[in-house]
Amino acid sequence: MLRVATFVVLGFATCVLAVTYPNLQPGAQIKLSTSSLQYSGQQVQVSWSGVYNPTINDAILLQIPASESLLTVFPVRYRWVGQSSNYQSGAGTFTFKVLNERAPAIFLYARNVTVGTNGTIEWDESDDVTGFQDTDIVAASPVLPLAAPNEPTHVHMSYTDTEGEVLMQWITRDIGEPTVQWGLRPGNYSQEEVGTYSTYLRSDMCGAPANTTGYLFPGIMNNALMAGLPPSTRIWYRVGDPEFQFSPEYSMLTPPRVGPNSEVYFIAWADSGQATDDGTNEWDWADSNPLVTAPYGTRAQKNATLIDVWQQDEAQQGSSLDLTRRVTMDVNTGRNVTLFIFNGDISYARGSVGQWDTFGDQYQPIFTQAPVMMIPGNHERDWPDTGDRFYPLVDAKDSGGECGVAYGKRFIFPQPSFDEQWYAFEHGPITFLQLSTEQPFGAGSPQWIWVVNTLQKIDRARTPWVIVGIHRPIYTSSIYGNSFKSDVNVAEDLRNSLEEVFYQYQVDMTWAGHVHLYERTCPVLKRTCLGYNATDGTANAPVHVDMGNGGFEFTWFANPTPPPYWDSNYMAHGYNRVYANGTYIHMQSVESDTGRIIDEFSLVKPVGWKPNYKGRLNQLMYFFSNYTEQTWYEKGINSDALWVTPIFLPATEIFDANPQIVDILSLSNTTLLQNINAADSVVDLAQIFQAYQAAFNNPAFYTTTPQPGVASTYLKEALQPLLQLFIDNAARAQADPSFDPATFVATKNAGAPAASRG
Ligand SMILES: [Fe+2]
């Protein structure tokens, strides 16, 4: 058995500190209520005394690892000394919840800490981090070693793409033999499976603070598979290592069988983040801090009675504590929850391993009871020149240098590859597509092709419902819209790339986040409410829900008068309870701190419902035929519906009319150009549109033509004959309900003369 100690910690309690604090005051001391941390989350009493000349800007810091200088690793938590309930000049007491962060801890008294200009300790703007210096430390506690370094922490699980499988995941300090044991009775483990492990290093991070002051060793990320689980059965399990330590025993309900006769109950949200639970019943901004004069929703001031090290984050994400508390209540009060959906902006750690640890501790009570299926948000993925969709037009730094690696290592999903962060899975009567809006999703991109292929293959007799997860919303009432990465622009990109695909393949809903509020559209296509079918009650288009109200500070720049395609808009923190069977989905949006239901709605399908993708395609074409020429031009560049069904045209038809296509293809798809030049007589319109889109998005396209207007003319002229074909199709579809556009085109193209060029 392979056993590798990643840290040698023996004797830490007595050894000399690796960090030298030059200004320690004689007589100043910090005492702890325990000589070692017995378990993660232990409450440790910290008492200090004998400090001369204390100031209002003094703070008690929790530093992990104890051996690291404050200059190289930020403290994981702090509290201002004045927050102590028994504060006297130079003395006081706090109780800290200390997590197992895989290294010994130390408490430090920092004097006259300098804070940012707005009175906060900033995390993600390093120029404001002037607070903590080794020279500020006037007292240090004994080092607090870990009594149980390999206690499993961050316990959570996910579904794979195979029915009856659950992948357990947890963190330890050292490499061991990751083991899950389970059985049908408490304490009786008839099954055991050994898995694998991984981790990430400072050098795996893409930038600061993830590879600077935010990094501490994140631990060994273990996983082990429970396969062949019986459906809808309560099991008892534990994870860990036979030689290190096992977790406590947990129990969970295995998922029901996949199929239309199955029913499921689950919970969904996005954008919640993490915060340190200070032990009060409920986090509430106004109650917690009478000293604060700032309005609700702005940053915490330094005198706030909040204890997280990043006080602004505590203020911004405090409502996440309400979410985890109420979801815990839901799960523990008899609701048979078998799934959590968490659609991006997970921890807002943004490069701080310490905040991921807070997250792991906060969510473990629910994530040990059912699998959680996530997608990356901007705060997990975005970093310049690492594959996000915004570079090079915009430098998006929202991940704090994590660039999707911390997320990808911590949570395993059935993705095509590590950095292709999208996947599908089935749950009861639903197929979920979980997408990454932080990576390219435009027409022809690997993700876009995967979406179309996956939607085409879903057996709707098996899973009548299809729900798509996207971090950024495809419809939003946000009016933030002045850059390539802003809400309005990305929503428009999503509609241009995917709305018609979702419509044609009868996606029932999209569930997004990112914009921090709750809102829900009518069944909508191209900003037009299409309502419900009068005969069977089914929705005539996808419904789009933004559940970005999970816990982070609200988005206040929403349109005060939202367009009419909104059925519901709320500014309240919460999550969604979902019940689904083969003919019915019911959703409740719950306000976390009160339990109030702020929105409730249902979708239905008749028994034996069958999709009608061709009918939807005809509808799309009819819809487009009413567009003006200008709109047609825009559609031609951006529309994917135009090439969802492969349509072939003689190459000569395009080239004879549009010699400029050589310029376009030489920039975007030289292979296609060569194929056509090699006398391949027929071209797939899909490839042409794809090449045009690539050209349109290629900055070189604009620099190699005199001006953007000229480039646009190229495209317009080249697309004109192709668009006419679709107008013809639409007219036929309107006149003949049984019309099949693919057959029509095939017939039209049959006998087309072989063309050659060159
Ligand atoms: Fe976001």
Residues whose N, C-alpha, C, O or C-beta is under 5 A from the ligand:
A	BS01	LIG	D345 G377 N378 H514
